[in-house]
Amino acid sequence: MLWFVIILLAFITAAAIIRRRARAIHASGPVRNWSIPKSWAVAEGRHEGKSVATRFNVALRPIAGRDEFPDRLGIIAPLRHANDRGFPNRAEIRELDAIEELIEKRMGGGNESLVAGVVTSNGLREFVIYTSNLEAAKAKADAVVREVTTHELQIIVRNDPQWRVYRTFAS
């Protein structure tokens, strides 16, 4: 019986190691060939005195701050139906989810831009994106703004080679 337990534990450990390796970033060679998984961490708390809800891809930690992605682009959706904590209602959440899917679709491909996280606070939702090609990312973000009719999206661009926003919320 003891041997059975030892073998079972070894099998479970090996399976966990294999699964963990499968989700690791493979960041060698050209950026477009990198394998970048998604592993989202969700948190809720307070930041600068305001309620905040975040969701960040913690699988990006090994590449946060790399030279390939020096710029941050934020697509901001001012909420139309924020509650007293500054968060959206259920109907608006569905609309914001559709916006996020569109952003993923437009920004994805070739790892040129990485949707790193989402921050909701104070009546706003910001989609946080790090990019290796700022001009292309701005053009894609402009296309998203034109396509979305449910919210008046805004775009902000910042040089953020240290990934300060990401490290503030995803660490």
Secondary structure, DSSP 8 states (H G I E B T S, - for coil): -HHHHHHHHHHHHHHHHHHHHHTS-B--SSGGG-B----EEEEEEEETTEEEEEEEEGGGGGGTT-TT--EEEEEEEE-SSB-TTS-B-HHHHHHHHHHHHHHHHHH-STTSEEEEEEEEETTEEEEEEEES-HHHHHHHHHHHHHH--SS--EEEEEE-TT-HHHHHHH-
